[in-house]
């Protein structure tokens, strides 16, 4: 499990915006992942993604590492932001766009 946690930490550290999702941005495999992808596209920033349906090791270990049981999981600047409901709320109240816009300034 340590090697999987190392891999997850490396992905999070190397990508200021990373989405752990089911499917790909072009072909989400669940409605929650689709919703978050639409929101990220609307925010206008490039983001990395990991398809947890292809990477079973990450799908099993990330919820333990993050203490967040479900997917998708959005990470900004090495910090877990949350899942679909939190991301949707933050998008509608403008807080997500503010966080994402600050990423270029770091």
Backbone as XML, in Angstrom:
<?xml version="1.0"?>
<chain id="A" units="angstrom">
  <residue number="1" name="UNK">
    <atom name="N" x="0.830" y="-1.203" z="0.000"/>
    <atom name="CA" x="0.000" y="0.000" z="0.000"/>
    <atom name="C" x="0.867" y="1.257" z="0.000"/>
  </residue>
  <residue number="2" name="UNK">
    <atom name="N" x="2.052" y="1.209" z="0.593"/>
    <atom name="CA" x="2.921" y="2.380" z="0.632"/>
    <atom name="C" x="3.296" y="2.862" z="-0.767"/>
  </residue>
  <residue number="3" name="UNK">
    <atom name="N" x="3.529" y="1.923" z="-1.669"/>
    <atom name="CA" x="3.904" y="2.327" z="-3.033"/>
    <atom name="C" x="2.730" y="3.014" z="-3.747"/>
  </residue>
  <residue number="4" name="UNK">
    <atom name="N" x="1.528" y="2.599" z="-3.433"/>
    <atom name="CA" x="0.348" y="3.237" z="-4.044"/>
    <atom name="C" x="0.164" y="4.634" z="-3.460"/>
  </residue>
  <residue number="5" name="UNK">
    <atom name="N" x="0.345" y="4.780" z="-2.168"/>
    <atom name="CA" x="0.255" y="6.110" z="-1.541"/>
    <atom name="C" x="1.338" y="7.023" z="-2.108"/>
  </residue>
  <residue number="6" name="UNK">
    <atom name="N" x="2.535" y="6.492" z="-2.313"/>
    <atom name="CA" x="3.609" y="7.281" z="-2.924"/>
    <atom name="C" x="3.189" y="7.757" z="-4.310"/>
  </residue>
  <residue number="7" name="UNK">
    <atom name="N" x="2.579" y="6.864" z="-5.103"/>
    <atom name="CA" x="2.120" y="7.223" z="-6.446"/>
    <atom name="C" x="1.041" y="8.311" z="-6.382"/>
  </residue>
  <residue number="8" name="UNK">
    <atom name="N" x="0.100" y="8.184" z="-5.466"/>
    <atom name="CA" x="-0.967" y="9.185" z="-5.301"/>
    <atom name="C" x="-0.372" y="10.528" z="-4.912"/>
  </residue>
  <residue number="9" name="UNK">
    <atom name="N" x="0.540" y="10.532" z="-3.939"/>
    <atom name="CA" x="1.176" y="11.782" z="-3.505"/>
    <atom name="C" x="1.914" y="12.444" z="-4.664"/>
  </residue>
  <residue number="10" name="UNK">
    <atom name="N" x="2.584" y="11.648" z="-5.468"/>
    <atom name="CA" x="3.320" y="12.185" z="-6.619"/>
    <atom name="C" x="2.353" y="12.823" z="-7.622"/>
  </residue>
  <residue number="11" name="UNK">
    <atom name="N" x="1.230" y="12.164" z="-7.883"/>
    <atom name="CA" x="0.229" y="12.723" z="-8.810"/>
    <atom name="C" x="-0.309" y="14.051" z="-8.278"/>
  </residue>
  <residue number="12" name="UNK">
    <atom name="N" x="-0.619" y="14.088" z="-7.008"/>
    <atom name="CA" x="-1.173" y="15.301" z="-6.395"/>
    <atom name="C" x="-0.130" y="16.416" z="-6.375"/>
  </residue>
  <residue number="13" name="UNK">
    <atom name="N" x="1.108" y="16.078" z="-6.061"/>
    <atom name="CA" x="2.176" y="17.080" z="-6.005"/>
    <atom name="C" x="2.546" y="17.622" z="-7.382"/>
  </residue>
  <residue number="14" name="UNK">
    <atom name="N" x="2.400" y="16.803" z="-8.416"/>
    <atom name="CA" x="2.805" y="17.206" z="-9.765"/>
    <atom name="C" x="1.704" y="17.897" z="-10.561"/>
  </residue>
  <residue number="15" name="UNK">
    <atom name="N" x="0.499" y="17.979" z="-10.019"/>
    <atom name="CA" x="-0.632" y="18.567" z="-10.746"/>
    <atom name="C" x="-1.396" y="19.507" z="-9.821"/>
  </residue>
  <residue number="16" name="UNK">
    <atom name="N" x="-1.399" y="20.787" z="-10.152"/>
    <atom name="CA" x="-2.077" y="21.748" z="-9.282"/>
    <atom name="C" x="-3.595" y="21.574" z="-9.304"/>
  </residue>
  <residue number="17" name="UNK">
    <atom name="N" x="-4.124" y="21.003" z="-10.384"/>
    <atom name="CA" x="-5.551" y="20.646" z="-10.443"/>
    <atom name="C" x="-5.616" y="19.203" z="-10.921"/>
  </residue>
  <residue number="18" name="UNK">
    <atom name="N" x="-6.099" y="18.334" z="-10.079"/>
    <atom name="CA" x="-6.234" y="16.927" z="-10.464"/>
    <atom name="C" x="-7.578" y="16.399" z="-9.993"/>
  </residue>
  <residue number="19" name="UNK">
    <atom name="N" x="-8.229" y="15.688" z="-10.893"/>
    <atom name="CA" x="-9.537" y="15.106" z="-10.629"/>
    <atom name="C" x="-9.423" y="13.592" z="-10.700"/>
  </residue>
  <residue number="20" name="UNK">
    <atom name="N" x="-9.752" y="12.940" z="-9.614"/>
    <atom name="CA" x="-9.881" y="11.484" z="-9.598"/>
    <atom name="C" x="-11.345" y="11.193" z="-9.893"/>
  </residue>
  <residue number="21" name="UNK">
    <atom name="N" x="-11.576" y="10.529" z="-11.007"/>
    <atom name="CA" x="-12.941" y="10.391" z="-11.504"/>
    <atom name="C" x="-13.176" y="8.997" z="-12.080"/>
  </residue>
  <residue number="22" name="UNK">
    <atom name="N" x="-14.422" y="8.729" z="-12.380"/>
    <atom name="CA" x="-14.790" y="7.498" z="-13.078"/>
    <atom name="C" x="-14.945" y="7.848" z="-14.553"/>
  </residue>
  <residue number="23" name="UNK">
    <atom name="N" x="-14.060" y="7.274" z="-15.374"/>
    <atom name="CA" x="-14.060" y="7.573" z="-16.800"/>
    <atom name="C" x="-13.045" y="8.662" z="-17.121"/>
  </residue>
  <residue number="24" name="UNK">
    <atom name="N" x="-13.250" y="9.289" z="-18.261"/>
    <atom name="CA" x="-12.374" y="10.362" z="-18.721"/>
    <atom name="C" x="-13.209" y="11.624" z="-18.909"/>
  </residue>
  <residue number="25" name="UNK">
    <atom name="N" x="-12.569" y="12.780" z="-19.015"/>
    <atom name="CA" x="-13.357" y="13.996" z="-19.253"/>
    <atom name="C" x="-14.211" y="13.908" z="-20.525"/>
  </residue>
  <residue number="26" name="UNK">
    <atom name="N" x="-13.703" y="13.231" z="-21.525"/>
    <atom name="CA" x="-14.465" y="13.071" z="-22.772"/>
    <atom name="C" x="-15.570" y="12.031" z="-22.656"/>
  </residue>
  <residue number="27" name="UNK">
    <atom name="N" x="-15.384" y="11.068" z="-21.773"/>
    <atom name="CA" x="-16.358" y="9.983" z="-21.585"/>
    <atom name="C" x="-16.502" y="9.630" z="-20.104"/>
  </residue>
  <residue number="28" name="UNK">
    <atom name="N" x="-17.115" y="10.514" z="-19.324"/>
    <atom name="CA" x="-17.328" y="10.190" z="-17.910"/>
    <atom name="C" x="-18.205" y="8.944" z="-17.772"/>
  </residue>
  <residue number="29" name="UNK">
    <atom name="N" x="-17.913" y="8.136" z="-16.764"/>
    <atom name="CA" x="-18.659" y="6.898" z="-16.558"/>
    <atom name="C" x="-19.695" y="7.002" z="-15.447"/>
  </residue>
  <residue number="30" name="UNK">
    <atom name="N" x="-19.856" y="8.188" z="-14.878"/>
    <atom name="CA" x="-20.934" y="8.390" z="-13.914"/>
    <atom name="C" x="-21.365" y="9.850" z="-13.953"/>
  </residue>
  <residue number="31" name="UNK">
    <atom name="N" x="-22.566" y="10.097" z="-13.527"/>
    <atom name="CA" x="-23.127" y="11.443" z="-13.573"/>
    <atom name="C" x="-22.399" y="12.430" z="-12.681"/>
  </residue>
  <residue number="32" name="UNK">
    <atom name="N" x="-21.888" y="11.967" z="-11.548"/>
    <atom name="CA" x="-21.169" y="12.862" z="-10.645"/>
    <atom name="C" x="-19.860" y="13.329" z="-11.276"/>
  </residue>
  <residue number="33" name="UNK">
    <atom name="N" x="-19.134" y="12.393" z="-11.894"/>
    <atom name="CA" x="-17.900" y="12.769" z="-12.588"/>
    <atom name="C" x="-18.211" y="13.707" z="-13.747"/>
  </residue>
  <residue number="34" name="UNK">
    <atom name="N" x="-19.288" y="13.438" z="-14.469"/>
    <atom name="CA" x="-19.680" y="14.301" z="-15.581"/>
    <atom name="C" x="-19.958" y="15.726" z="-15.105"/>
  </residue>
  <residue number="35" name="UNK">
    <atom name="N" x="-20.649" y="15.852" z="-14.000"/>
    <atom name="CA" x="-20.985" y="17.166" z="-13.455"/>
    <atom name="C" x="-19.723" y="17.960" z="-13.093"/>
  </residue>
  <residue number="36" name="UNK">
    <atom name="N" x="-18.785" y="17.309" z="-12.431"/>
    <atom name="CA" x="-17.565" y="17.996" z="-12.017"/>
    <atom name="C" x="-16.724" y="18.376" z="-13.234"/>
  </residue>
  <residue number="37" name="UNK">
    <atom name="N" x="-16.656" y="17.508" z="-14.228"/>
    <atom name="CA" x="-15.926" y="17.827" z="-15.459"/>
    <atom name="C" x="-16.531" y="19.057" z="-16.131"/>
  </residue>
  <residue number="38" name="UNK">
    <atom name="N" x="-17.847" y="19.113" z="-16.231"/>
    <atom name="CA" x="-18.509" y="20.284" z="-16.828"/>
    <atom name="C" x="-18.148" y="21.559" z="-16.068"/>
  </residue>
  <residue number="39" name="UNK">
    <atom name="N" x="-18.122" y="21.479" z="-14.763"/>
    <atom name="CA" x="-17.783" y="22.635" z="-13.934"/>
    <atom name="C" x="-16.334" y="23.054" z="-14.176"/>
  </residue>
  <residue number="40" name="UNK">
    <atom name="N" x="-15.429" y="22.086" z="-14.209"/>
    <atom name="CA" x="-14.026" y="22.431" z="-14.443"/>
    <atom name="C" x="-13.825" y="23.041" z="-15.829"/>
  </residue>
  <residue number="41" name="UNK">
    <atom name="N" x="-14.499" y="22.502" z="-16.831"/>
    <atom name="CA" x="-14.421" y="23.098" z="-18.167"/>
    <atom name="C" x="-14.943" y="24.534" z="-18.143"/>
  </residue>
  <residue number="42" name="UNK">
    <atom name="N" x="-16.030" y="24.764" z="-17.406"/>
    <atom name="CA" x="-16.609" y="26.109" z="-17.317"/>
    <atom name="C" x="-15.654" y="27.085" z="-16.625"/>
  </residue>
  <residue number="43" name="UNK">
    <atom name="N" x="-14.792" y="26.556" z="-15.735"/>
    <atom name="CA" x="-13.821" y="27.415" z="-15.053"/>
    <atom name="C" x="-12.634" y="27.768" z="-15.948"/>
  </residue>
  <residue number="44" name="UNK">
    <atom name="N" x="-12.484" y="27.048" z="-17.034"/>
    <atom name="CA" x="-11.507" y="27.423" z="-18.046"/>
    <atom name="C" x="-10.052" y="27.103" z="-17.775"/>
  </residue>
  <residue number="45" name="UNK">
    <atom name="N" x="-9.777" y="26.173" z="-16.900"/>
    <atom name="CA" x="-8.389" y="25.788" z="-16.622"/>
    <atom name="C" x="-8.165" y="24.339" z="-17.023"/>
  </residue>
  <residue number="46" name="UNK">
    <atom name="N" x="-6.960" y="24.072" z="-17.498"/>
    <atom name="CA" x="-6.588" y="22.681" z="-17.780"/>
    <atom name="C" x="-6.449" y="21.934" z="-16.459"/>
  </residue>
  <residue number="47" name="UNK">
    <atom name="N" x="-6.757" y="20.664" z="-16.493"/>
    <atom name="CA" x="-6.629" y="19.848" z="-15.287"/>
    <atom name="C" x="-6.200" y="18.436" z="-15.659"/>
  </residue>
  <residue number="48" name="UNK">
    <atom name="N" x="-5.520" y="17.815" z="-14.736"/>
    <atom name="CA" x="-5.149" y="16.416" z="-14.890"/>
    <atom name="C" x="-6.283" y="15.559" z="-14.340"/>
  </residue>
  <residue number="49" name="UNK">
    <atom name="N" x="-6.328" y="14.333" z="-14.798"/>
    <atom name="CA" x="-7.339" y="13.416" z="-14.268"/>
    <atom name="C" x="-6.764" y="12.014" z="-14.197"/>
  </residue>
  <residue number="50" name="UNK">
    <atom name="N" x="-7.326" y="11.239" z="-13.319"/>
    <atom name="CA" x="-7.018" y="9.817" z="-13.195"/>
    <atom name="C" x="-8.345" y="9.078" z="-13.232"/>
  </residue>
  <residue number="51" name="UNK">
    <atom name="N" x="-8.448" y="8.130" z="-14.153"/>
    <atom name="CA" x="-9.643" y="7.287" z="-14.254"/>
    <atom name="C" x="-9.497" y="6.150" z="-13.252"/>
  </residue>
  <residue number="52" name="UNK">
    <atom name="N" x="-10.252" y="6.215" z="-12.166"/>
    <atom name="CA" x="-10.121" y="5.207" z="-11.110"/>
    <atom name="C" x="-10.722" y="3.860" z="-11.514"/>
  </residue>
  <residue number="53" name="UNK">
    <atom name="N" x="-11.455" y="3.835" z="-12.616"/>
    <atom name="CA" x="-11.969" y="2.551" z="-13.099"/>
    <atom name="C" x="-10.861" y="1.758" z="-13.793"/>
  </residue>
  <residue number="54" name="UNK">
    <atom name="N" x="-9.860" y="2.451" z="-14.304"/>
    <atom name="CA" x="-8.712" y="1.809" z="-14.939"/>
    <atom name="C" x="-7.621" y="1.520" z="-13.910"/>
  </residue>
  <residue number="55" name="UNK">
    <atom name="N" x="-7.502" y="2.379" z="-12.922"/>
    <atom name="CA" x="-6.459" y="2.263" z="-11.895"/>
    <atom name="C" x="-7.084" y="1.771" z="-10.590"/>
  </residue>
  <residue number="56" name="UNK">
    <atom name="N" x="-7.295" y="0.468" z="-10.538"/>
    <atom name="CA" x="-7.958" y="-0.137" z="-9.385"/>
    <atom name="C" x="-7.199" y="0.102" z="-8.085"/>
  </residue>
  <residue number="57" name="UNK">
    <atom name="N" x="-5.867" y="0.117" z="-8.163"/>
    <atom name="CA" x="-5.074" y="0.341" z="-6.952"/>
    <atom name="C" x="-5.378" y="1.719" z="-6.354"/>
  </residue>
  <residue number="58" name="UNK">
    <atom name="N" x="-5.480" y="2.720" z="-7.194"/>
    <atom name="CA" x="-5.797" y="4.068" z="-6.723"/>
    <atom name="C" x="-7.232" y="4.126" z="-6.210"/>
  </residue>
  <residue number="59" name="UNK">
    <atom name="N" x="-8.154" y="3.464" z="-6.908"/>
    <atom name="CA" x="-9.558" y="3.450" z="-6.468"/>
    <atom name="C" x="-9.689" y="2.849" z="-5.070"/>
  </residue>
  <residue number="60" name="UNK">
    <atom name="N" x="-8.869" y="1.857" z="-4.764"/>
    <atom name="CA" x="-8.926" y="1.214" z="-3.450"/>
    <atom name="C" x="-8.252" y="2.041" z="-2.352"/>
  </residue>
  <residue number="61" name="UNK">
    <atom name="N" x="-7.132" y="2.687" z="-2.659"/>
    <atom name="CA" x="-6.304" y="3.316" z="-1.629"/>
    <atom name="C" x="-6.607" y="4.804" z="-1.436"/>
  </residue>
  <residue number="62" name="UNK">
    <atom name="N" x="-6.967" y="5.512" z="-2.493"/>
    <atom name="CA" x="-7.200" y="6.951" z="-2.355"/>
    <atom name="C" x="-8.245" y="7.294" z="-1.292"/>
  </residue>
  <residue number="63" name="UNK">
    <atom name="N" x="-9.372" y="6.589" z="-1.204"/>
    <atom name="CA" x="-10.326" y="6.925" z="-0.135"/>
    <atom name="C" x="-9.735" y="6.790" z="1.278"/>
  </residue>
  <residue number="64" name="UNK">
    <atom name="N" x="-8.795" y="5.891" z="1.448"/>
    <atom name="CA" x="-8.129" y="5.744" z="2.745"/>
    <atom name="C" x="-7.190" y="6.932" z="2.965"/>
  </residue>
  <residue number="65" name="UNK">
    <atom name="N" x="-6.398" y="7.240" z="1.949"/>
    <atom name="CA" x="-5.435" y="8.345" z="2.038"/>
    <atom name="C" x="-6.138" y="9.688" z="2.253"/>
  </residue>
  <residue number="66" name="UNK">
    <atom name="N" x="-7.207" y="9.918" z="1.503"/>
    <atom name="CA" x="-7.880" y="11.217" z="1.543"/>
    <atom name="C" x="-8.924" y="11.319" z="2.656"/>
  </residue>
  <residue number="67" name="UNK">
    <atom name="N" x="-9.294" y="10.184" z="3.220"/>
    <atom name="CA" x="-10.399" y="10.138" z="4.179"/>
    <atom name="C" x="-11.691" y="10.651" z="3.549"/>
  </residue>
  <residue number="68" name="UNK">
    <atom name="N" x="-11.861" y="10.344" z="2.255"/>
    <atom name="CA" x="-13.055" y="10.732" z="1.505"/>
    <atom name="C" x="-13.500" y="9.487" z="0.743"/>
  </residue>
  <residue number="69" name="UNK">
    <atom name="N" x="-14.678" y="8.951" z="1.020"/>
    <atom name="CA" x="-15.022" y="7.611" z="0.535"/>
    <atom name="C" x="-15.457" y="7.499" z="-0.925"/>
  </residue>
  <residue number="70" name="UNK">
    <atom name="N" x="-15.788" y="8.607" z="-1.566"/>
    <atom name="CA" x="-16.411" y="8.508" z="-2.888"/>
    <atom name="C" x="-15.593" y="9.215" z="-3.970"/>
  </residue>
  <residue number="71" name="UNK">
    <atom name="N" x="-16.010" y="8.973" z="-5.209"/>
    <atom name="CA" x="-15.443" y="9.637" z="-6.382"/>
    <atom name="C" x="-16.572" y="10.342" z="-7.114"/>
  </residue>
  <residue number="72" name="UNK">
    <atom name="N" x="-16.255" y="11.465" z="-7.739"/>
    <atom name="CA" x="-14.940" y="12.053" z="-7.975"/>
    <atom name="C" x="-14.390" y="12.750" z="-6.741"/>
  </residue>
  <residue number="73" name="UNK">
    <atom name="N" x="-13.065" y="12.983" z="-6.808"/>
    <atom name="CA" x="-12.366" y="13.779" z="-5.797"/>
    <atom name="C" x="-11.553" y="14.836" z="-6.536"/>
  </residue>
  <residue number="74" name="UNK">
    <atom name="N" x="-11.771" y="16.087" z="-6.195"/>
    <atom name="CA" x="-11.014" y="17.184" z="-6.800"/>
    <atom name="C" x="-9.974" y="17.680" z="-5.809"/>
  </residue>
  <residue number="75" name="UNK">
    <atom name="N" x="-8.732" y="17.778" z="-6.287"/>
    <atom name="CA" x="-7.617" y="18.285" z="-5.492"/>
    <atom name="C" x="-7.086" y="19.541" z="-6.166"/>
  </residue>
  <residue number="76" name="UNK">
    <atom name="N" x="-6.929" y="20.610" z="-5.392"/>
    <atom name="CA" x="-6.341" y="21.859" z="-5.870"/>
    <atom name="C" x="-5.151" y="22.199" z="-4.990"/>
  </residue>
  <residue number="77" name="UNK">
    <atom name="N" x="-4.016" y="22.413" z="-5.626"/>
    <atom name="CA" x="-2.800" y="22.761" z="-4.879"/>
    <atom name="C" x="-2.556" y="21.834" z="-3.699"/>
  </residue>
  <residue number="78" name="UNK">
    <atom name="N" x="-2.629" y="20.546" z="-3.956"/>
    <atom name="CA" x="-2.321" y="19.493" z="-2.977"/>
    <atom name="C" x="-3.342" y="19.371" z="-1.857"/>
  </residue>
  <residue number="79" name="UNK">
    <atom name="N" x="-4.499" y="19.998" z="-2.023"/>
    <atom name="CA" x="-5.536" y="19.950" z="-0.988"/>
    <atom name="C" x="-6.820" y="19.360" z="-1.569"/>
  </residue>
  <residue number="80" name="UNK">
    <atom name="N" x="-7.397" y="18.420" z="-0.848"/>
    <atom name="CA" x="-8.675" y="17.859" z="-1.258"/>
    <atom name="C" x="-9.761" y="18.908" z="-1.084"/>
  </residue>
  <residue number="81" name="UNK">
    <atom name="N" x="-10.474" y="19.183" z="-2.166"/>
    <atom name="CA" x="-11.590" y="20.133" z="-2.111"/>
    <atom name="C" x="-12.884" y="19.394" z="-1.789"/>
  </residue>
  <residue number="82" name="UNK">
    <atom name="N" x="-13.087" y="18.252" z="-2.413"/>
    <atom name="CA" x="-14.274" y="17.463" z="-2.118"/>
    <atom name="C" x="-14.799" y="16.746" z="-3.340"/>
  </residue>
  <residue number="83" name="UNK">
    <atom name="N" x="-16.054" y="16.318" z="-3.214"/>
    <atom name="CA" x="-16.724" y="15.591" z="-4.276"/>
    <atom name="C" x="-17.722" y="16.460" z="-5.008"/>
  </residue>
  <residue number="84" name="UNK">
    <atom name="N" x="-18.609" y="15.820" z="-5.709"/>
    <atom name="CA" x="-19.534" y="16.509" z="-6.608"/>
    <atom name="C" x="-20.389" y="17.568" z="-5.910"/>
  </residue>
  <residue number="85" name="UNK">
    <atom name="N" x="-20.994" y="17.237" z="-4.789"/>
    <atom name="CA" x="-21.880" y="18.198" z="-4.115"/>
    <atom name="C" x="-21.128" y="19.449" z="-3.668"/>
  </residue>
  <residue number="86" name="UNK">
    <atom name="N" x="-19.969" y="19.247" z="-3.066"/>
    <atom name="CA" x="-19.181" y="20.391" z="-2.595"/>
    <atom name="C" x="-18.710" y="21.226" z="-3.779"/>
  </residue>
  <residue number="87" name="UNK">
    <atom name="N" x="-18.209" y="20.574" z="-4.817"/>
    <atom name="CA" x="-17.715" y="21.293" z="-6.004"/>
    <atom name="C" x="-18.853" y="22.070" z="-6.658"/>
  </residue>
  <residue number="88" name="UNK">
    <atom name="N" x="-20.020" y="21.460" z="-6.768"/>
    <atom name="CA" x="-21.174" y="22.140" z="-7.368"/>
    <atom name="C" x="-21.567" y="23.360" z="-6.551"/>
  </residue>
  <residue number="89" name="UNK">
    <atom name="N" x="-21.634" y="23.213" z="-5.237"/>
    <atom name="CA" x="-21.964" y="24.355" z="-4.373"/>
    <atom name="C" x="-20.923" y="25.467" z="-4.498"/>
  </residue>
  <residue number="90" name="UNK">
    <atom name="N" x="-19.652" y="25.090" z="-4.480"/>
    <atom name="CA" x="-18.590" y="26.092" z="-4.583"/>
    <atom name="C" x="-18.612" y="26.796" z="-5.941"/>
  </residue>
  <residue number="91" name="UNK">
    <atom name="N" x="-18.968" y="26.062" z="-6.972"/>
    <atom name="CA" x="-19.058" y="26.667" z="-8.301"/>
    <atom name="C" x="-20.196" y="27.694" z="-8.337"/>
  </residue>
  <residue number="92" name="UNK">
    <atom name="N" x="-21.342" y="27.321" z="-7.807"/>
    <atom name="CA" x="-22.503" y="28.217" z="-7.842"/>
    <atom name="C" x="-22.326" y="29.447" z="-6.961"/>
  </residue>
  <residue number="93" name="UNK">
    <atom name="N" x="-21.573" y="29.335" z="-5.877"/>
    <atom name="CA" x="-21.372" y="30.514" z="-5.033"/>
    <atom name="C" x="-20.099" y="31.290" z="-5.403"/>
  </residue>
  <residue number="94" name="UNK">
    <atom name="N" x="-19.389" y="30.843" z="-6.435"/>
    <atom name="CA" x="-18.233" y="31.572" z="-6.944"/>
    <atom name="C" x="-16.906" y="31.245" z="-6.285"/>
  </residue>
  <residue number="95" name="UNK">
    <atom name="N" x="-16.912" y="30.461" z="-5.223"/>
    <atom name="CA" x="-15.674" y="30.179" z="-4.491"/>
    <atom name="C" x="-14.712" y="29.286" z="-5.274"/>
  </residue>
  <residue number="96" name="UNK">
    <atom name="N" x="-15.247" y="28.360" z="-6.059"/>
    <atom name="CA" x="-14.377" y="27.463" z="-6.817"/>
    <atom name="C" x="-13.581" y="28.239" z="-7.862"/>
  </residue>
  <residue number="97" name="UNK">
    <atom name="N" x="-14.231" y="29.111" z="-8.587"/>
    <atom name="CA" x="-13.558" y="29.900" z="-9.629"/>
    <atom name="C" x="-12.456" y="30.754" z="-9.004"/>
  </residue>
  <residue number="98" name="UNK">
    <atom name="N" x="-12.708" y="31.317" z="-7.840"/>
    <atom name="CA" x="-11.688" y="32.123" z="-7.154"/>
    <atom name="C" x="-10.466" y="31.255" z="-6.828"/>
  </residue>
  <residue number="99" name="UNK">
    <atom name="N" x="-10.691" y="30.058" z="-6.290"/>
    <atom name="CA" x="-9.582" y="29.155" z="-5.969"/>
    <atom name="C" x="-8.819" y="28.757" z="-7.218"/>
  </residue>
  <residue number="100" name="UNK">
    <atom name="N" x="-9.536" y="28.396" z="-8.272"/>
    <atom name="CA" x="-8.898" y="27.973" z="-9.505"/>
    <atom name="C" x="-8.131" y="29.110" z="-10.157"/>
  </residue>
  <residue number="101" name="UNK">
    <atom name="N" x="-8.683" y="30.309" z="-10.138"/>
    <atom name="CA" x="-7.997" y="31.456" z="-10.739"/>
    <atom name="C" x="-6.699" y="31.784" z="-9.999"/>
  </residue>
  <residue number="102" name="UNK">
    <atom name="N" x="-6.627" y="31.503" z="-8.712"/>
    <atom name="CA" x="-5.410" y="31.773" z="-7.933"/>
    <atom name="C" x="-4.284" y="30.812" z="-8.271"/>
  </residue>
  <residue number="103" name="UNK">
    <atom name="N" x="-4.595" y="29.683" z="-8.866"/>
    <atom name="CA" x="-3.580" y="28.662" z="-9.133"/>
    <atom name="C" x="-2.482" y="29.211" z="-10.042"/>
  </residue>
  <residue number="104" name="UNK">
    <atom name="N" x="-2.809" y="29.985" z="-11.036"/>
    <atom name="CA" x="-1.794" y="30.559" z="-11.935"/>
    <atom name="C" x="-0.883" y="31.540" z="-11.221"/>
  </residue>
  <residue number="105" name="UNK">
    <atom name="N" x="-1.337" y="32.075" z="-10.121"/>
    <atom name="CA" x="-0.576" y="33.106" z="-9.421"/>
    <atom name="C" x="0.400" y="32.536" z="-8.404"/>
  </residue>
  <residue number="106" name="UNK">
    <atom name="N" x="0.407" y="31.235" z="-8.256"/>
    <atom name="CA" x="1.284" y="30.601" z="-7.260"/>
    <atom name="C" x="2.666" y="30.385" z="-7.844"/>
  </residue>
</chain>
